[in-house]
Amino acid sequence: MKLAVIPARGGSKRVPRKNIRPFCGKPMLAWSVEAAQASGCFDRVVVSTDDAEVAQAARAAGAEVPFTRPAELSDDHVGTLPVVRHAIEQEAAAGSPPDLVCCIYATAPFLRGEDIRRGLEMLTDSGADFAFSVTKYPSPIQRAICIDAAGRVAMFNPEHFETRSQDLVEAYHDAGQFYWGRTAAWRSANTLFGPTSAAVVLPSYRVQDIDTSDDWARAEWMFKALQAGV
């Protein structure tokens, strides 16, 4: 059984109620539910939440909400791994233990069904424990600088001051959209970022963190531009 788990708690300090706030005409989490359904990968699409209003929006979007996430897994400091483990435990206890689980973030409106399908193919074809979305940094991280309390700058890697950009290894970061994994790996792993994980590269124009009001506005502009084919 292939299970999609969409974590969507009720609390959010920087963008209040962001998981169900309207984004380009729909509650934000509805875009993730629709991408999961469009992928054709899943036997079930489940939203993990502690909030009745979020649960109602999830069901209206076509997802299931078969359990309520406990308070101890719903604060600002709880990571993805324990939330997915809880969902796996709940499904197993209900008699539907999944073999493969994909965690899809609720704030991933740029995610497409084809991305999720590519992730599943990467997971199964590579033999990896996890396969998740990444995107390339726009500039070489080896030439990054920091700024001290006095406003002065220093390079993180001064040895690369004169290294040409094209000679530096390209770097990628977590795109924050989806994470495929085998059930045994979800249950035992301490991190997703390691040699047993495979990367599914997404174009940078379809990746946007949404943690502030500015992020939200930028994401809507990007989304509308993509919809218009700009």
C-alpha positions as a Python dict, from the first residue, in 0.01 Angstrom:
ca = {
    (1, 'M'): (0, 0, 0),
    (2, 'K'): (127, 345, -97),
    (3, 'L'): (31, 622, 142),
    (4, 'A'): (52, 1001, 106),
    (5, 'V'): (80, 1190, 435),
    (6, 'I'): (25, 1566, 431),
    (7, 'P'): (120, 1725, 766),
    (8, 'A'): (-99, 2031, 826),
    (9, 'R'): (-121, 2145, 1185),
    (10, 'G'): (-342, 2435, 1286),
    (11, 'G'): (-80, 2664, 1439),
    (12, 'S'): (151, 2891, 1242),
    (13, 'K'): (304, 3201, 1396),
    (14, 'R'): (461, 3381, 1100),
    (15, 'V'): (174, 3326, 854),
    (16, 'P'): (-136, 3256, 1065),
    (17, 'R'): (-348, 2960, 951),
    (18, 'K'): (-128, 2928, 643),
    (19, 'N'): (-225, 2567, 568),
    (20, 'I'): (-584, 2669, 493),
    (21, 'R'): (-533, 3034, 398),
    (22, 'P'): (-663, 3096, 42),
    (23, 'F'): (-382, 3075, -213),
    (24, 'C'): (-479, 3164, -571),
    (25, 'G'): (-840, 3066, -511),
    (26, 'K'): (-805, 2755, -294),
    (27, 'P'): (-701, 2667, 61),
    (28, 'M'): (-324, 2621, 47),
    (29, 'L'): (-330, 2251, 138),
    (30, 'A'): (-578, 2178, -144),
    (31, 'W'): (-297, 2220, -398),
    (32, 'S'): (-95, 1946, -230),
    (33, 'V'): (-397, 1716, -209),
    (34, 'E'): (-466, 1767, -580),
    (35, 'A'): (-103, 1699, -675),
    (36, 'A'): (-111, 1376, -476),
    (37, 'Q'): (-432, 1269, -648),
    (38, 'A'): (-305, 1370, -992),
    (39, 'S'): (7, 1158, -948),
    (40, 'G'): (-196, 836, -948),
    (41, 'C'): (59, 689, -707),
    (42, 'F'): (-145, 647, -391),
    (43, 'D'): (-397, 412, -244),
    (44, 'R'): (-479, 674, 18),
    (45, 'V'): (-412, 1045, 70),
    (46, 'V'): (-421, 1134, 438),
    (47, 'V'): (-387, 1470, 612),
    (48, 'S'): (-232, 1466, 960),
    (49, 'T'): (-368, 1753, 1166),
    (50, 'D'): (-460, 1857, 1519),
    (51, 'D'): (-715, 2114, 1401),
    (52, 'A'): (-1085, 2066, 1320),
    (53, 'E'): (-1098, 2349, 1064),
    (54, 'V'): (-794, 2211, 882),
    (55, 'A'): (-952, 1866, 884),
    (56, 'Q'): (-1270, 2006, 730),
    (57, 'A'): (-1072, 2181, 453),
    (58, 'A'): (-873, 1864, 389),
    (59, 'R'): (-1186, 1652, 348),
    (60, 'A'): (-1339, 1916, 120),
    (61, 'A'): (-1027, 1891, -98),
    (62, 'G'): (-1068, 1514, -125),
    (63, 'A'): (-824, 1387, 139),
    (64, 'E'): (-893, 1156, 431),
    (65, 'V'): (-846, 1259, 795),
    (66, 'P'): (-877, 924, 975),
    (67, 'F'): (-704, 1032, 1298),
    (68, 'T'): (-622, 1342, 1500),
    (69, 'R'): (-259, 1428, 1554),
    (70, 'P'): (-179, 1456, 1928),
    (71, 'A'): (-72, 1786, 2082),
    (72, 'E'): (280, 1664, 2156),
    (73, 'L'): (336, 1624, 1780),
    (74, 'S'): (181, 1958, 1687),
    (75, 'D'): (411, 2229, 1821),
    (76, 'D'): (675, 2440, 1647),
    (77, 'H'): (962, 2207, 1735),
    (78, 'V'): (835, 1875, 1602),
    (79, 'G'): (1004, 1758, 1283),
    (80, 'T'): (876, 1561, 986),
    (81, 'L'): (1001, 1218, 1091),
    (82, 'P'): (790, 1175, 1409),
    (83, 'V'): (479, 1306, 1236),
    (84, 'V'): (512, 1054, 953),
    (85, 'R'): (591, 775, 1201),
    (86, 'H'): (272, 856, 1389),
    (87, 'A'): (70, 837, 1067),
    (88, 'I'): (228, 500, 981),
    (89, 'E'): (145, 368, 1328),
    (90, 'Q'): (-214, 486, 1300),
    (91, 'E'): (-259, 322, 961),
    (92, 'A'): (-98, -2, 1075),
    (93, 'A'): (-322, -12, 1383),
    (94, 'A'): (-625, 34, 1157),
    (95, 'G'): (-519, -266, 949),
    (96, 'S'): (-371, -79, 651),
    (97, 'P'): (8, -87, 697),
    (98, 'P'): (178, 101, 411),
    (99, 'D'): (483, -26, 225),
    (100, 'L'): (585, 311, 81),
    (101, 'V'): (501, 651, 226),
    (102, 'C'): (533, 995, 70),
    (103, 'C'): (524, 1298, 297),
    (104, 'I'): (395, 1597, 100),
    (105, 'Y'): (414, 1939, 259),
    (106, 'A'): (88, 2134, 276),
    (107, 'T'): (257, 2451, 151),
    (108, 'A'): (376, 2317, -185),
    (109, 'P'): (147, 2474, -447),
    (110, 'F'): (407, 2434, -724),
    (111, 'L'): (421, 2057, -682),
    (112, 'R'): (296, 1852, -975),
    (113, 'G'): (176, 1495, -999),
    (114, 'E'): (458, 1416, -1241),
    (115, 'D'): (714, 1525, -977),
    (116, 'I'): (568, 1277, -730),
    (117, 'R'): (573, 1001, -993),
    (118, 'R'): (940, 1076, -1067),
    (119, 'G'): (1012, 1049, -696),
    (120, 'L'): (848, 706, -678),
    (121, 'E'): (1045, 588, -981),
    (122, 'M'): (1367, 719, -829),
    (123, 'L'): (1295, 539, -501),
    (124, 'T'): (1211, 204, -657),
    (125, 'D'): (1469, 206, -939),
    (126, 'S'): (1763, 322, -727),
    (127, 'G'): (1697, 100, -425),
    (128, 'A'): (1732, 406, -200),
    (129, 'D'): (1560, 437, 137),
    (130, 'F'): (1432, 788, 56),
    (131, 'A'): (1386, 1005, -251),
    (132, 'F'): (1304, 1372, -206),
    (133, 'S'): (1283, 1698, -397),
    (134, 'V'): (1584, 1928, -423),
    (135, 'T'): (1677, 2232, -627),
    (136, 'K'): (2003, 2402, -718),
    (137, 'Y'): (2142, 2702, -531),
    (138, 'P'): (2138, 3004, -765),
    (139, 'S'): (2500, 3094, -682),
    (140, 'P'): (2805, 2892, -574),
    (141, 'I'): (2784, 2836, -198),
    (142, 'Q'): (3164, 2810, -181),
    (143, 'R'): (3178, 3187, -244),
    (144, 'A'): (2925, 3277, 27),
    (145, 'I'): (3006, 3554, 273),
    (146, 'C'): (2898, 3632, 627),
    (147, 'I'): (2854, 3972, 793),
    (148, 'D'): (2973, 4031, 1150),
    (149, 'A'): (2827, 4258, 1420),
    (150, 'A'): (3032, 4553, 1289),
    (151, 'G'): (2896, 4509, 938),
    (152, 'R'): (3222, 4370, 799),
    (153, 'V'): (3234, 4074, 566),
    (154, 'A'): (3427, 3749, 552),
    (155, 'M'): (3415, 3452, 316),
    (156, 'F'): (3308, 3116, 452),
    (157, 'N'): (3561, 2957, 217),
    (158, 'P'): (3831, 3218, 143),
    (159, 'E'): (4035, 2962, -48),
    (160, 'H'): (3779, 2997, -330),
    (161, 'F'): (3811, 3374, -367),
    (162, 'E'): (3976, 3338, -707),
    (163, 'T'): (3815, 3008, -812),
    (164, 'R'): (3600, 3043, -1122),
    (165, 'S'): (3231, 2972, -1063),
    (166, 'Q'): (3226, 2709, -1337),
    (167, 'D'): (3502, 2519, -1156),
    (168, 'L'): (3305, 2484, -833),
    (169, 'V'): (3086, 2185, -751),
    (170, 'E'): (2716, 2265, -786),
    (171, 'A'): (2521, 2257, -460),
    (172, 'Y'): (2156, 2174, -397),
    (173, 'H'): (1912, 2227, -112),
    (174, 'D'): (1593, 2061, 8),
    (175, 'A'): (1303, 2193, -201),
    (176, 'G'): (1057, 2133, 84),
    (177, 'Q'): (790, 1967, -130),
    (178, 'F'): (787, 1587, -97),
    (179, 'Y'): (976, 1297, 61),
    (180, 'W'): (922, 939, -54),
    (181, 'G'): (1043, 668, 180),
    (182, 'R'): (1015, 301, 262),
    (183, 'T'): (817, 233, 579),
    (184, 'A'): (1112, 64, 752),
    (185, 'A'): (1329, 367, 676),
    (186, 'W'): (1071, 614, 808),
    (187, 'R'): (1055, 412, 1129),
    (188, 'S'): (1432, 386, 1184),
    (189, 'A'): (1596, 692, 1027),
    (190, 'N'): (1741, 983, 1222),
    (191, 'T'): (1767, 1202, 910),
    (192, 'L'): (1662, 1199, 546),
    (193, 'F'): (1982, 1369, 431),
    (194, 'G'): (2239, 1097, 379),
    (195, 'P'): (2386, 842, 140),
    (196, 'T'): (2074, 622, 143),
    (197, 'S'): (1864, 904, -6),
    (198, 'A'): (1822, 992, -374),
    (199, 'A'): (1759, 1342, -511),
    (200, 'V'): (1474, 1443, -740),
    (201, 'V'): (1583, 1773, -896),
    (202, 'L'): (1315, 2038, -952),
    (203, 'P'): (1360, 2365, -1143),
    (204, 'S'): (1422, 2660, -914),
    (205, 'Y'): (1132, 2858, -1060),
    (206, 'R'): (895, 2603, -905),
    (207, 'V'): (1045, 2617, -556),
    (208, 'Q'): (953, 2877, -296),
    (209, 'D'): (967, 2857, 84),
    (210, 'I'): (653, 3013, 231),
    (211, 'D'): (738, 3120, 584),
    (212, 'T'): (660, 3494, 580),
    (213, 'S'): (407, 3732, 427),
    (214, 'D'): (668, 3836, 169),
    (215, 'D'): (723, 3470, 77),
    (216, 'W'): (349, 3428, 35),
    (217, 'A'): (317, 3729, -197),
    (218, 'R'): (616, 3616, -405),
    (219, 'A'): (476, 3264, -433),
    (220, 'E'): (140, 3394, -559),
    (221, 'W'): (312, 3610, -820),
    (222, 'M'): (521, 3314, -934),
    (223, 'F'): (218, 3083, -941),
    (224, 'K'): (9, 3325, -1146),
    (225, 'A'): (295, 3377, -1390),
    (226, 'L'): (331, 3002, -1439),
    (227, 'Q'): (-44, 2961, -1486),
    (228, 'A'): (-38, 3236, -1748),
    (229, 'G'): (255, 3073, -1926),
    (230, 'V'): (482, 3373, -1878),
}
